[in-house]
Amino acid sequence: MKKIVTELALKARIRRKLAHNSERLVRNSSERVANDLGDYMVVDLVHNTPTVWGLSVYDLVDLAVQIGVLEPFEAVEFKDGTVVEVETVNQ
């Protein structure tokens, strides 16, 4: 059985981790901007430029695994009730 992490907790973990690198996770609230750059993006606060863009709410799971804030024994439950389990690839 996997430990459930909520969507809000996932975003908080990502924000805390990115803050160490002078980056921030931002949500694009404008429909026009969201169509161009995705619902979420990571912005470099030093240069004020997006470093990762085109992220949907479900892509945050992949981002969290890449930056090391989600473990293989965890699963993320989103506000709409969808549960996404963390998958790891054996290398």
Contacts in CASP RR format, 6 or more apart in sequence:
PFRMAT RR
TARGET T0000
AUTHOR 0000-0000-0000
METHOD contacts of the structure
MODEL  1
MKKIVTELALKARIRRKLAHNSERLVRNSSERVANDLGDYMVVDLVHNTP
TVWGLSVYDLVDLAVQIGVLEPFEAVEFKDGTVVEVETVNQ
2 73 0 8 1.000
2 74 0 8 1.000
2 75 0 8 1.000
2 85 0 8 1.000
2 86 0 8 1.000
3 73 0 8 1.000
3 74 0 8 1.000
3 75 0 8 1.000
4 74 0 8 1.000
4 75 0 8 1.000
4 76 0 8 1.000
4 77 0 8 1.000
4 83 0 8 1.000
5 13 0 8 1.000
5 70 0 8 1.000
5 74 0 8 1.000
5 75 0 8 1.000
5 76 0 8 1.000
5 77 0 8 1.000
6 76 0 8 1.000
6 77 0 8 1.000
7 57 0 8 1.000
7 60 0 8 1.000
7 76 0 8 1.000
7 77 0 8 1.000
7 78 0 8 1.000
7 79 0 8 1.000
10 60 0 8 1.000
10 61 0 8 1.000
10 64 0 8 1.000
10 69 0 8 1.000
10 70 0 8 1.000
10 76 0 8 1.000
11 25 0 8 1.000
11 60 0 8 1.000
13 64 0 8 1.000
13 69 0 8 1.000
13 70 0 8 1.000
14 25 0 8 1.000
14 60 0 8 1.000
14 63 0 8 1.000
14 64 0 8 1.000
14 67 0 8 1.000
14 69 0 8 1.000
15 24 0 8 1.000
15 25 0 8 1.000
16 69 0 8 1.000
17 67 0 8 1.000
17 68 0 8 1.000
17 69 0 8 1.000
18 24 0 8 1.000
18 25 0 8 1.000
18 42 0 8 1.000
18 67 0 8 1.000
22 44 0 8 1.000
22 45 0 8 1.000
22 46 0 8 1.000
23 42 0 8 1.000
23 43 0 8 1.000
23 44 0 8 1.000
23 45 0 8 1.000
23 51 0 8 1.000
24 42 0 8 1.000
24 43 0 8 1.000
24 45 0 8 1.000
25 40 0 8 1.000
25 41 0 8 1.000
25 42 0 8 1.000
25 60 0 8 1.000
26 40 0 8 1.000
26 41 0 8 1.000
26 42 0 8 1.000
26 43 0 8 1.000
27 39 0 8 1.000
27 40 0 8 1.000
28 34 0 8 1.000
28 37 0 8 1.000
28 38 0 8 1.000
28 39 0 8 1.000
28 40 0 8 1.000
28 41 0 8 1.000
37 50 0 8 1.000
37 53 0 8 1.000
37 54 0 8 1.000
38 53 0 8 1.000
38 54 0 8 1.000
38 55 0 8 1.000
38 56 0 8 1.000
39 54 0 8 1.000
39 55 0 8 1.000
39 56 0 8 1.000
39 57 0 8 1.000
40 54 0 8 1.000
40 55 0 8 1.000
40 56 0 8 1.000
40 57 0 8 1.000
40 59 0 8 1.000
40 60 0 8 1.000
41 50 0 8 1.000
41 52 0 8 1.000
41 53 0 8 1.000
41 54 0 8 1.000
41 55 0 8 1.000
42 50 0 8 1.000
42 51 0 8 1.000
42 52 0 8 1.000
42 53 0 8 1.000
42 55 0 8 1.000
42 63 0 8 1.000
43 49 0 8 1.000
43 50 0 8 1.000
43 51 0 8 1.000
44 50 0 8 1.000
44 51 0 8 1.000
52 63 0 8 1.000
55 63 0 8 1.000
57 78 0 8 1.000
58 78 0 8 1.000
58 82 0 8 1.000
58 84 0 8 1.000
60 76 0 8 1.000
61 70 0 8 1.000
61 76 0 8 1.000
61 84 0 8 1.000
61 86 0 8 1.000
64 70 0 8 1.000
64 76 0 8 1.000
65 86 0 8 1.000
65 88 0 8 1.000
70 76 0 8 1.000
70 86 0 8 1.000
71 86 0 8 1.000
72 86 0 8 1.000
72 87 0 8 1.000
72 88 0 8 1.000
73 86 0 8 1.000
74 86 0 8 1.000
75 83 0 8 1.000
75 84 0 8 1.000
75 85 0 8 1.000
75 86 0 8 1.000
76 83 0 8 1.000
76 84 0 8 1.000
76 86 0 8 1.000
77 83 0 8 1.000
78 84 0 8 1.000
END
